[in-house]
Amino acid sequence: MENSEKPYRDFNSYLRELFGCRVQKITLDAGLTCPNRDGTVGRGGCIYCNLRGSGTGFGRTLSIREQLERGKKFLGKRYKAKKFLAYFQSFSNTYGPLEKLKRLYDEALSVPDVVGLSVGTRPDCVSSDVLDLLAGYQTKYLVWIEYGLQSAKDETLKIINRGHSVGDFVKAVEKTRLRKIPVCVHVILGLPGENPEDMISTAKFLAKLDIQGVKIHLLYVIRGTKLHEMYEEGNYRCLDRETYVKLVGEFIAHLPPRVVIQRITGDPHRHELVAPAWALEKRKNVNMIHAYMKKHVLFQGKYYKK
């Protein structure tokens, strides 16, 4: 790990190892919703989530095929990508009638050069039937499930109105891994009430589980959210860049070397972002994380103990 180009196992390298070429994710909006919005679990959603569910909003205007074709054209030109993963990103993409979900997944996989699915969802809305459906695609395609955990601290999950517990997450991971489906976990650094020890505790917690990937996000303030209200009222302060850079480096160092690091910072929409402004400087933030890890001789797995 110390001798690799990056101080962690990155997703692009992992995909190139599998397919022998550049593979890009195409983010999709399937027009679904979330049990934490429609009243099944709660209403209003998580405090940082807006009405688009961290997505594009295309699910109300473009079909899955149209979104994929648009993405292929753009990403193929920008990154010289040859293959693509259909990433169902917005809201909870296992939340709906099985027949509808199958139509959506089948439509995505019918598009030329789409080699797999990555399905973003919540740990409290994955039925055995949906997991069996996704597992069935694995004979021909790469399939990942992405679970939003955000924190391994139940108190924090209540503060951010997640609507599920850490225990729910553990059960979902166990059910998913019984079917050999790779699991990517989303975590957020800078959540209200958390200190650096809490955030690193989440890394140590994940290091003990049978997970295959992690996405690390910065908590940024999006217009029109509950977090926006908290920020305006002086009840929330964003992490500064230097603190975030240090936390990401330390977080990664506690993860097992086998885990694929799919993301190390968020990617806010410019017109929606309230704070911090530096969150828009993605390339600079990534470079600073790499530089910090190099300077402090940090690499994935450094602090990991079996």
Stockholm file with secondary structure:
# STOCKHOLM 1.0

chainA/1-306         MENSEKPYRDFNSYLRELFGCRVQKITLDAGLTCPNRDGTVGRGGCIYCNLRGSGTGFGRTLSIREQLERGKKFLGKRYKAKKFLAYFQSFSNTYGPLEKLKRLYDEALSVPDVVGLSVGTRPDCVSSDVLDLLAGYQTKYLVWIEYGLQSAKDETLKIINRGHSVGDFVKAVEKTRLRKIPVCVHVILGLPGENPEDMISTAKFLAKLDIQGVKIHLLYVIRGTKLHEMYEEGNYRCLDRETYVKLVGEFIAHLPPRVVIQRITGDPHRHELVAPAWALEKRKNVNMIHAYMKKHVLFQGKYYKK
#=GR chainA/1-306 SS CTTSSSSSCBHHHHHHHHHSSCEEEEEECCSCCCTTTSSSSCSSCCTTCCTTTTSCSGGGTSCHHHHHHHHHHHHHHHHCCCEEEEEECSSCTTCSCHHHHHHHHHHHHTSTTEEEEEEEECTTSCCHHHHHHHHHGGGTSEEEEEEEEECSCHHHHHHTTCCSCHHHHHHHHHHHHHTTCCEEEEEEESCTTCCHHHHHHHHHHHHTSCCCEEEEEECCEETTSHHHHHHHTTSCCCCCHHHHHHHHHHHHHTSCTTSEEEESSCCCCTTTEEECGGGGCHHHHHHHHHHHHHHTTCCTTTTCCC
#=GC SS_cons         CTTSSSSSCBHHHHHHHHHSSCEEEEEECCSCCCTTTSSSSCSSCCTTCCTTTTSCSGGGTSCHHHHHHHHHHHHHHHHCCCEEEEEECSSCTTCSCHHHHHHHHHHHHTSTTEEEEEEEECTTSCCHHHHHHHHHGGGTSEEEEEEEEECSCHHHHHHTTCCSCHHHHHHHHHHHHHTTCCEEEEEEESCTTCCHHHHHHHHHHHHTSCCCEEEEEECCEETTSHHHHHHHTTSCCCCCHHHHHHHHHHHHHTSCTTSEEEESSCCCCTTTEEECGGGGCHHHHHHHHHHHHHHTTCCTTTTCCC
//
